[in-house]
Amino acid sequence: MPMTVSEIMTATRELPMAEREELCLQIAESLDAPLSAEEAAWAETAERRAEEQRSGRVQGVPADEVFAKARRRLGL
């Protein structure tokens, strides 16, 4: 007999944090519809940029600086 959602949640709470995170990712991915080629390209770009920030290869720019620069360029 399959486990109930309640039983799954109880068992899941006993997993280490990293395994719970992986489980959540796998569940979320199983719910996603297949990506179009354009969506896949954007997702790949987003993942690459996130990894660049996580690794320290690039530094983020605060949003207020980005918006101020955009306003200057637009003459606002």
C-alpha beads as a LAMMPS data file, in Angstrom:
LAMMPS data file: protein, C-alpha beads

76 atoms
75 bonds

1 atom types
1 bond types

-500.0 500.0 xlo xhi
-500.0 500.0 ylo yhi
-500.0 500.0 zlo zhi

Masses

1 110.0

Atoms # bond

1 1 1 0.000 0.000 0.000
2 1 1 1.434 3.444 -0.912
3 1 1 2.482 5.860 1.825
4 1 1 0.131 8.698 2.692
5 1 1 1.258 12.309 2.342
6 1 1 1.358 12.515 6.129
7 1 1 3.644 9.467 6.320
8 1 1 5.891 10.889 3.613
9 1 1 6.145 14.212 5.456
10 1 1 7.018 12.452 8.716
11 1 1 9.739 10.412 6.996
12 1 1 11.016 13.459 5.123
13 1 1 11.517 15.466 8.311
14 1 1 14.057 12.851 9.423
15 1 1 16.252 13.390 6.344
16 1 1 19.311 15.636 6.437
17 1 1 18.734 19.153 5.072
18 1 1 20.638 18.497 1.823
19 1 1 18.531 15.423 1.065
20 1 1 15.284 17.298 1.794
21 1 1 16.419 20.048 -0.548
22 1 1 17.201 17.512 -3.289
23 1 1 13.807 15.878 -2.760
24 1 1 12.066 19.250 -3.099
25 1 1 13.954 19.991 -6.310
26 1 1 13.053 16.624 -7.787
27 1 1 9.388 17.037 -6.876
28 1 1 9.310 20.547 -8.350
29 1 1 10.987 19.336 -11.546
30 1 1 8.443 16.529 -11.856
31 1 1 5.650 19.132 -11.886
32 1 1 7.198 21.314 -14.568
33 1 1 6.023 21.147 -18.141
34 1 1 8.795 20.677 -20.696
35 1 1 10.555 23.946 -21.504
36 1 1 10.538 25.450 -24.960
37 1 1 13.941 25.942 -26.587
38 1 1 13.840 29.630 -25.664
39 1 1 12.878 28.908 -22.036
40 1 1 15.618 26.286 -21.782
41 1 1 18.184 28.786 -23.075
42 1 1 17.081 31.385 -20.506
43 1 1 17.136 28.772 -17.726
44 1 1 20.665 27.745 -18.724
45 1 1 21.769 31.398 -18.697
46 1 1 20.200 31.966 -15.272
47 1 1 21.872 28.844 -13.846
48 1 1 25.247 29.866 -15.282
49 1 1 24.956 33.383 -13.864
50 1 1 23.863 32.084 -10.459
51 1 1 26.857 29.742 -10.374
52 1 1 29.186 32.603 -11.341
53 1 1 27.892 34.585 -8.350
54 1 1 28.004 31.614 -5.959
55 1 1 31.610 30.857 -6.935
56 1 1 32.664 34.488 -6.552
57 1 1 33.749 34.842 -10.200
58 1 1 31.392 37.803 -10.535
59 1 1 30.010 40.283 -8.040
60 1 1 26.397 41.388 -7.988
61 1 1 25.448 45.037 -8.371
62 1 1 22.894 46.469 -5.914
63 1 1 19.525 47.173 -7.542
64 1 1 19.552 50.833 -6.537
65 1 1 22.816 51.310 -8.460
66 1 1 21.423 49.522 -11.512
67 1 1 18.234 51.609 -11.495
68 1 1 20.146 54.867 -10.941
69 1 1 22.377 54.081 -13.915
70 1 1 19.354 53.241 -16.065
71 1 1 17.650 56.506 -15.072
72 1 1 20.790 58.485 -15.961
73 1 1 21.001 56.801 -19.358
74 1 1 17.341 57.522 -20.004
75 1 1 17.739 61.111 -18.831
76 1 1 15.226 60.727 -16.012

Bonds

1 1 1 2
2 1 2 3
3 1 3 4
4 1 4 5
5 1 5 6
6 1 6 7
7 1 7 8
8 1 8 9
9 1 9 10
10 1 10 11
11 1 11 12
12 1 12 13
13 1 13 14
14 1 14 15
15 1 15 16
16 1 16 17
17 1 17 18
18 1 18 19
19 1 19 20
20 1 20 21
21 1 21 22
22 1 22 23
23 1 23 24
24 1 24 25
25 1 25 26
26 1 26 27
27 1 27 28
28 1 28 29
29 1 29 30
30 1 30 31
31 1 31 32
32 1 32 33
33 1 33 34
34 1 34 35
35 1 35 36
36 1 36 37
37 1 37 38
38 1 38 39
39 1 39 40
40 1 40 41
41 1 41 42
42 1 42 43
43 1 43 44
44 1 44 45
45 1 45 46
46 1 46 47
47 1 47 48
48 1 48 49
49 1 49 50
50 1 50 51
51 1 51 52
52 1 52 53
53 1 53 54
54 1 54 55
55 1 55 56
56 1 56 57
57 1 57 58
58 1 58 59
59 1 59 60
60 1 60 61
61 1 61 62
62 1 62 63
63 1 63 64
64 1 64 65
65 1 65 66
66 1 66 67
67 1 67 68
68 1 68 69
69 1 69 70
70 1 70 71
71 1 71 72
72 1 72 73
73 1 73 74
74 1 74 75
75 1 75 76
